[in-house]
Amino acid sequence: MTRHTIINIQQIRDDICKRKAMPPFGPDTSINRLKTINETQRSFTLEVVELLLDEIDVLSKSEWTLADELVKAQKRIAEQERTNTAQDDHINQQADRIECLEKQNNDLGKAIGAAPPSLSLSPATSDVLAERQRQTSVKGYTKQQDDTYIEGELAAAAISYIEPLAAEEYWPADWHDDSFKPSDYRRNLVKACALLIAEIERIDRQTEGSNDEPRIPD
């Protein structure tokens, strides 16, 4: 990562901690909560996503080979088997999901290739959009469910994929532990970008509906 990106990731981490420290919603805490949300809004902008997309583009141009990826996948599977042989079924399910996602990516790539040049997207952007679609259509994470994550859970999950070693600290406590499924670095960044897009969409919906909130008595 570049120094600039590391600085922004640290900023996201700090802002996540601020949101986690917010008091529960209530008449006496709403103003403080809104103030904290406004102060930390900088970490949930499109600029953050663009920085991560730039990082993915750099990785996309590296000389990774299919053989290297296969060796890494085999090592991961072997480590999981040594840790717990009962995870075999889980690994097979993950392989099926990855195959399904790769097929969706291929279909999306063909559609993008047939589109006018003005509509073409980079492989990194296509992968992020496909992952966001997978979250909603395959995993079933609806907008209504995302709207309940008002404590920065989506952004915290993104941090977990950016820095898997810190996942124990940032992965939302009320989410299932087995829902955190890191893999190679590029794939982790794709998932992180998709989660940040989900958080930005949630913030936009919250902003659009803010005019409908009841006035807090003086």
VONU-91654 format. One record per residue: x negated, y, z negated of N, C-alpha, C in turn; residue in three letters. Coordinates in steps of 0.2 Angstrom, whole numbers, padded with zeros to 4 digits, always signed. Layout:
BEGIN
XYZXYZXYZala
...
This chain:
BEGIN
-0004-0006+0000+0000+0000+0000-0004+0006+0000met
-0002+0012+0003-0005+0018+0003-0004+0021-0004thr
-0009+0026-0006-0008+0029-0012-0001+0033-0013arg
+0001+0036-0007+0007+0040-0007+0013+0035-0009his
+0013+0029-0006+0018+0024-0007+0018+0022-0015thr
+0012+0021-0017+0012+0019-0024+0015+0024-0029ile
+0013+0030-0027+0016+0036-0032+0023+0036-0031ile
+0026+0035-0026+0034+0035-0025+0037+0029-0029asn
+0033+0023-0029+0036+0017-0032+0036+0019-0040ile
+0030+0022-0042+0030+0023-0049+0036+0028-0051gln
+0037+0033-0046+0042+0038-0048+0049+0034-0048gln
+0050+0029-0044+0056+0025-0044+0057+0021-0051ile
+0051+0019-0053+0051+0015-0059+0053+0019-0065arg
+0050+0025-0065+0051+0030-0071+0059+0032-0071asp
+0061+0033-0065+0068+0036-0064+0073+0030-0066asp
+0071+0024-0064+0075+0018-0066+0076+0018-0074ile
+0070+0019-0077+0070+0018-0085+0074+0024-0088cys
+0074+0030-0084+0078+0035-0087+0086+0033-0086lys
+0088+0030-0081+0095+0028-0080+0097+0023-0085arg
+0092+0018-0086+0093+0013-0091+0094+0016-0098lys
+0091+0021-0099+0091+0024-0106+0098+0029-0107ala
+0102+0029-0102+0107+0034-0102+0112+0031-0107met
+0116+0035-0111+0121+0033-0116+0127+0030-0112pro
+0131+0026-0115+0137+0023-0112+0142+0029-0110pro
+0145+0028-0105+0150+0033-0102+0155+0035-0107phe
+0156+0041-0108+0161+0043-0113+0162+0051-0112gly
+0167+0054-0115+0169+0061-0115+0163+0065-0117pro
+0159+0062-0122+0154+0066-0125+0147+0065-0122asp
+0147+0060-0117+0140+0059-0114+0140+0060-0107thr
+0146+0061-0104+0147+0062-0096+0142+0067-0094ser
+0141+0073-0097+0137+0078-0094+0130+0076-0094ile
+0128+0073-0100+0121+0071-0100+0119+0065-0095asn
+0124+0061-0094+0124+0056-0089+0123+0059-0082arg
+0127+0063-0080+0127+0067-0074+0120+0070-0073leu
+0118+0074-0078+0112+0077-0078+0106+0072-0076lys
+0106+0066-0079+0101+0061-0078+0101+0059-0071thr
+0107+0058-0069+0108+0055-0062+0106+0060-0057ile
+0107+0066-0058+0105+0072-0053+0097+0072-0054asn
+0094+0072-0060+0087+0072-0060+0083+0066-0057glu
+0086+0060-0057+0083+0055-0054+0085+0053-0047thr
+0090+0057-0044+0092+0056-0037+0087+0056-0032gln
+0081+0059-0033+0075+0059-0028+0073+0052-0027arg
+0074+0047-0032+0071+0041-0030+0076+0036-0026ser
+0082+0039-0025+0086+0034-0021+0089+0038-0014phe
+0084+0041-0011+0085+0044-0005+0082+0040+0001thr
+0084+0042+0007+0082+0039+0013+0074+0039+0014leu
+0071+0044+0011+0064+0045+0011+0061+0039+0008glu
+0063+0036+0002+0060+0031-0001+0061+0024+0004val
+0067+0024+0007+0068+0018+0012+0063+0019+0017val
+0062+0025+0020+0058+0026+0026+0050+0024+0024glu
+0048+0026+0018+0041+0024+0016+0040+0017+0016leu
+0045+0013+0013+0045+0006+0013+0045+0003+0020leu
+0049+0006+0025+0050+0004+0031+0043+0005+0035leu
+0040+0010+0033+0033+0011+0036+0028+0006+0034asp
+0029+0004+0028+0024-0001+0025+0026-0008+0029glu
+0032-0009+0030+0034-0015+0034+0031-0015+0041ile
+0031-0009+0044+0029-0009+0051+0021-0010+0051asp
+0018-0008+0046+0010-0009+0046+0009-0017+0045val
+0013-0020+0041+0012-0027+0040+0014-0031+0047leu
+0019-0028+0050+0022-0032+0056+0016-0032+0062ser
+0011-0027+0061+0006-0027+0066+0000-0030+0064lys
+0000-0033+0059-0006-0037+0056-0006-0044+0060ser
-0012-0047+0059-0013-0053+0063-0011-0060+0059glu
-0005-0059+0056-0002-0065+0053+0000-0070+0058trp
-0002-0077+0057+0000-0082+0062+0005-0086+0059thr
+0008-0090+0063+0013-0095+0061+0010-0100+0057leu
+0004-0102+0058+0001-0107+0054+0000-0105+0047ala
-0002-0098+0046-0003-0095+0040+0003-0095+0036asp
+0009-0094+0039+0015-0093+0036+0017-0100+0033glu
+0016-0105+0038+0018-0112+0036+0014-0115+0030leu
+0007-0113+0030+0003-0115+0024+0006-0112+0018val
+0008-0105+0018+0010-0102+0012+0017-0105+0010lys
+0021-0107+0015+0028-0109+0013+0027-0116+0010ala
+0022-0120+0013+0021-0127+0010+0018-0127+0003gln
+0014-0122+0001+0011-0121-0005+0016-0119-0010lys
+0021-0114-0008+0026-0112-0012+0031-0118-0014arg
+0032-0122-0009+0037-0128-0010+0033-0133-0015ile
+0027-0134-0014+0023-0139-0018+0023-0136-0025ala
+0022-0130-0026+0022-0127-0033+0029-0128-0036glu
+0034-0127-0033+0041-0128-0035+0042-0135-0037gln
+0040-0139-0033+0041-0147-0034+0037-0149-0040glu
+0031-0146-0041+0027-0148-0047+0030-0145-0053arg
+0033-0139-0053+0036-0136-0059+0043-0140-0061thr
+0047-0141-0056+0053-0144-0057+0056-0148-0051asn
+0056-0154-0051+0058-0158-0045+0065-0157-0044thr
+0069-0155-0049+0076-0154-0048+0078-0148-0044ala
+0073-0144-0042+0074-0139-0038+0074-0140-0030gln
+0073-0147-0029+0073-0149-0022+0079-0147-0018asp
+0085-0148-0021+0091-0146-0018+0092-0139-0017asp
+0089-0135-0022+0089-0128-0021+0085-0125-0015his
+0079-0128-0015+0074-0127-0009+0077-0128-0002ile
+0081-0134-0002+0084-0135+0004+0089-0130+0006asn
+0093-0128+0001+0098-0123+0002+0095-0117+0005gln
+0089-0115+0002+0086-0109+0004+0083-0109+0011gln
+0081-0115+0013+0078-0116+0020+0084-0115+0025ala
+0090-0118+0023+0096-0117+0027+0098-0110+0028asp
+0097-0106+0022+0099-0099+0022+0094-0095+0027arg
+0088-0097+0026+0083-0094+0030+0084-0095+0037ile
+0085-0101+0039+0086-0103+0046+0092-0099+0049glu
+0097-0099+0045+0103-0095+0047+0102-0087+0048cys
+0098-0085+0043+0096-0078+0044+0091-0077+0050leu
+0087-0081+0051+0082-0081+0057+0087-0081+0064glu
+0092-0085+0064+0096-0085+0070+0100-0079+0070lys
+0102-0076+0065+0106-0069+0065+0101-0064+0068gln
+0094-0064+0065+0089-0059+0067+0088-0060+0075asn
+0088-0066+0077+0087-0067+0084+0092-0065+0089asn
+0098-0066+0086+0104-0063+0090+0104-0056+0090asp
+0103-0053+0084+0102-0046+0084+0097-0043+0088leu
+0091-0046+0088+0086-0044+0093+0088-0044+0100gly
+0091-0049+0102+0094-0050+0109+0098-0044+0111lys
+0103-0043+0106+0108-0037+0107+0104-0031+0107ala
+0099-0030+0103+0096-0023+0103+0092-0023+0110ile
+0089-0028+0112+0085-0028+0118+0089-0026+0124gly
+0095-0028+0124+0100-0027+0129+0103-0020+0129ala
+0102-0016+0123+0104-0010+0122+0100-0004+0126ala
+0103+0002+0127+0099+0007+0130+0093+0009+0126pro
+0087+0011+0129+0081+0013+0125+0083+0017+0119pro
+0088+0022+0120+0089+0027+0115+0092+0023+0108ser
+0094+0017+0109+0097+0014+0103+0093+0008+0101leu
+0087+0008+0103+0082+0002+0101+0079+0004+0094ser
+0078-0002+0090+0076-0001+0084+0069-0005+0083leu
+0065-0003+0078+0059-0007+0077+0061-0014+0074ser
+0056-0019+0074+0058-0025+0071+0059-0024+0064pro
+0055-0020+0060+0056-0019+0053+0063-0016+0052ala
+0065-0011+0055+0072-0009+0054+0077-0014+0056thr
+0076-0018+0061+0081-0023+0063+0082-0028+0057ser
+0076-0030+0054+0076-0035+0049+0080-0032+0043asp
+0078-0026+0041+0082-0023+0035+0089-0023+0036val
+0091-0021+0042+0099-0020+0043+0102-0027+0043leu
+0098-0032+0046+0101-0039+0046+0101-0042+0039ala
+0096-0040+0034+0097-0042+0027+0102-0039+0024glu
+0104-0033+0025+0109-0029+0022+0116-0032+0024arg
+0116-0034+0031+0122-0038+0033+0123-0045+0030gln
+0117-0048+0029+0117-0055+0025+0120-0054+0018arg
+0118-0049+0015+0120-0048+0008+0128-0047+0007gln
+0131-0044+0012+0138-0043+0012+0142-0049+0015thr
+0140-0051+0021+0143-0056+0024+0142-0064+0022ser
+0136-0065+0021+0134-0072+0019+0134-0072+0011val
+0131-0068+0007+0131-0068+0000+0137-0066-0003lys
+0141-0062+0000+0148-0060-0002+0147-0054-0007gly
+0142-0050-0007+0142-0044-0011+0145-0038-0008tyr
+0151-0037-0011+0156-0032-0008+0154-0025-0011thr
+0157-0020-0007+0156-0013-0010+0159-0012-0017lys
+0165-0015-0018+0168-0015-0024+0163-0017-0030gln
+0160-0023-0028+0155-0026-0033+0149-0021-0034gln
+0147-0018-0029+0141-0014-0029+0143-0007-0033asp
+0149-0005-0033+0151+0001-0036+0151+0000-0044asp
+0151-0006-0046+0150-0007-0053+0143-0006-0056thr
+0138-0006-0052+0131-0005-0054+0129+0002-0054tyr
+0132+0005-0060+0131+0012-0061+0125+0014-0065ile
+0121+0009-0067+0115+0010-0071+0109+0009-0068glu
+0109+0009-0061+0103+0008-0057+0101+0001-0056gly
+0105-0004-0057+0104-0011-0056+0101-0012-0049glu
+0104-0010-0044+0102-0011-0037+0095-0009-0036leu
+0093-0003-0038+0087+0000-0037+0082-0004-0041ala
+0084-0006-0047+0079-0010-0051+0078-0017-0048ala
+0083-0020-0045+0082-0026-0041+0077-0025-0036ala
+0077-0019-0032+0073-0018-0027+0065-0017-0030ala
+0065-0014-0035+0058-0014-0038+0055-0021-0040ile
+0060-0025-0042+0058-0032-0044+0055-0036-0037ser
+0058-0034-0032+0055-0037-0025+0049-0034-0023tyr
+0048-0027-0024+0042-0024-0023+0036-0026-0027ile
+0037-0027-0033+0032-0029-0038+0035-0035-0042glu
+0035-0041-0039+0037-0047-0042+0035-0049-0049pro
+0028-0047-0050+0026-0048-0057+0029-0044-0062leu
+0032-0039-0060+0036-0035-0065+0043-0036-0065ala
+0045-0041-0062+0053-0043-0061+0056-0044-0068ala
+0052-0047-0073+0055-0049-0079+0057-0042-0083glu
+0054-0037-0081+0055-0030-0084+0061-0027-0081glu
+0061-0028-0074+0066-0023-0070+0072-0027-0068tyr
+0072-0034-0067+0078-0037-0065+0084-0036-0069trp
+0090-0034-0067+0095-0033-0071+0097-0039-0076pro
+0098-0037-0082+0098-0043-0087+0105-0047-0087ala
+0110-0044-0084+0116-0047-0083+0117-0051-0076asp
+0112-0051-0072+0112-0055-0066+0109-0061-0067trp
+0111-0066-0064+0108-0073-0064+0101-0073-0063his
+0097-0076-0067+0090-0077-0066+0088-0080-0059asp
+0092-0085-0057+0090-0089-0051+0092-0085-0045asp
+0095-0079-0046+0097-0075-0040+0091-0071-0037ser
+0085-0071-0041+0079-0067-0039+0075-0073-0036phe
+0074-0071-0029+0071-0077-0025+0065-0073-0021lys
+0060-0071-0024+0054-0068-0020+0051-0073-0015pro
+0048-0071-0010+0044-0075-0005+0038-0072-0003ser
+0037-0071+0003+0031-0068+0005+0032-0060+0005asp
+0026-0056+0005+0026-0049+0004+0031-0045+0009tyr
+0031-0047+0015+0035-0043+0020+0042-0045+0019arg
+0044-0051+0017+0051-0053+0016+0054-0049+0010arg
+0049-0049+0005+0051-0045-0001+0053-0038+0000asn
+0049-0035+0004+0050-0028+0006+0056-0027+0010leu
+0058-0032+0014+0064-0031+0018+0070-0032+0013val
+0070-0036+0008+0075-0037+0003+0076-0030-0001lys
+0070-0027-0003+0070-0021-0007+0073-0016-0003ala
+0071-0015+0003+0074-0009+0007+0082-0010+0008cys
+0084-0016+0009+0091-0018+0009+0095-0016+0003ala
+0092-0018-0003+0095-0016-0009+0095-0008-0010leu
+0090-0005-0008+0090+0002-0009+0095+0006-0004leu
+0096+0003+0002+0102+0005+0006+0108+0004+0002ile
+0109-0002-0001+0115-0003-0005+0116+0002-0010ala
+0111+0004-0014+0111+0009-0019+0113+0016-0016glu
+0110+0018-0011+0111+0024-0007+0119+0024-0005ile
+0121+0019-0002+0128+0019+0000+0133+0019-0007glu
+0131+0016-0012+0135+0017-0018+0135+0024-0021arg
+0129+0027-0021+0129+0034-0023+0133+0039-0018ile
+0133+0037-0012+0137+0041-0007+0145+0041-0009asp
+0147+0034-0010+0154+0033-0012+0155+0037-0018arg
+0151+0036-0023+0152+0039-0029+0153+0047-0029gln
+0149+0050-0024+0149+0057-0023+0155+0059-0020thr
+0157+0055-0015+0164+0057-0011+0170+0056-0016glu
+0169+0052-0021+0175+0051-0025+0175+0056-0032gly
+0169+0059-0032+0168+0063-0038+0174+0069-0039ser
+0176+0071-0034+0182+0076-0034+0188+0074-0037asn
+0189+0067-0037+0195+0064-0040+0194+0063-0047asp
+0189+0064-0050+0188+0062-0058+0191+0067-0062glu
+0195+0065-0067+0198+0070-0072+0193+0075-0075pro
+0196+0081-0076+0191+0086-0079+0190+0084-0087arg
+0184+0085-0089+0182+0083-0096+0184+0089-0100ile
+0188+0088-0105+0191+0094-0110+0185+0097-0113pro
+0185+0104-0114+0180+0108-0118+0180+0106-0125asp
